[in-house]
Amino acid sequence: MSYHHRIFAWELPSRIEFGIGAAANLADRVKEYGADRVLLAADPGLPEAVLNKVTTPLDEGGVSRVVFRDIEPEPDARGVEAGLELARSEGCEVVVGVGGGSTLDTAKAIAVMLRNEGHIRDYAGQDLIPEPGAPVIAMPTTAGTGSEVTVWSVIAEKDKKKKYGVGSRYMTASLALCDPELTVTLPPHITAASGIDALAHALESYVNKATQPVSEALSLQAMQLVAKSLRLAVVDGENLEARSDMLLASLIAGMAFNSTRLGIAHALAMPLGAGYKIPHSTIIAILLPEVMRFNLVGNLEKFVRIAAIFGERTEGMPVRDAAELSVEAILKVYEDIGISDGLARYGVREEHLRGLAEAGIKTGNIPVNPRKPTVEDLIEIMRRSMEAPVAV
């Protein structure tokens, strides 16, 4: 693709510090913001051994903390409000988020609301936050969302079956402090699903209409890291090389889609996540193969490249046949890492699909998708995703 016919931009407001043992620097980084008291927003399911890798440096560095763990999977605005109230009452000057995407999204939203008025829903959409938030240090314990570097927090109001994204350069973490050691206790099934979410971020960014040279380079590197190390991270979670590769893949995939948005899989994940108790990464894993099949004709050459990255031999093949191997390659990964869910398992029914499709078509990810879908197309993608994906 030629980029000469349009202007593109790429920006990363966050500082990144990555490496084994990086968590030990936390207290020093907090002090760089002139603070000595933090709100520590921590995933409620985080093992104590992992949490200790965060609290010990704070204690040794003389930084006091208030721990907030009332964070739900697919974070709810009520959690943002509760964390905000605690941070204000305790005089916290910096927010530290430690956990998966739900925790990091919550931490970023709390930090924004510490210095902005109203309710987080007031800023649903893009570039509506008027003032920078308090400093936030994001420490991921999963390798999937890339929330530590993205401009988005996705927030639900579950009592209203509502979910929205809040996007702004002010929603980025001030510092992404990424230590692969924080991910080693992640269970295999979460490692698998979150790894596919990272892959989908890279893949959807790579093939969509808003792609550009910087994001493409990041997407390609992320997919290569997933192809190399996802299987090993699932079956041998203490392998630090594989864990480092996957955390880096998640990070740089997040950097890529910051500027490009995503595609159909993430468009449909919004209404599905709002209406059903399905983890975000699981929704993406269920939808991705059928989304790829639909999108193939929108960017055949890039799907050939994806097939090759995942080990398929494409030389001498017709381009369409070679592109189709990308889907088969991903399904082989699914077989090895135990991805075996379909939408029906979570209560999605045929009569629900039209409403979900109509909601999905309205998201900002649809205009950049490589092939323009109709509501009927989205219904068919979900219909074909009702059962577990299998290789042809």
Beta strands, then each sheet from edge to edge (+ up, - down):
strand 1: 15-18
strand 2: 37-42
strand 3: 64-68
strand 4: 94-99
strand 5: 125-126
strand 6: 136-140
strand 7: 152-157
strand 8: 162-167
strand 9: 175-178
sheet 1: 1+ 9+ 6+ 4+ 2+ 3+
sheet 2: 5+ 8+ 7-
end
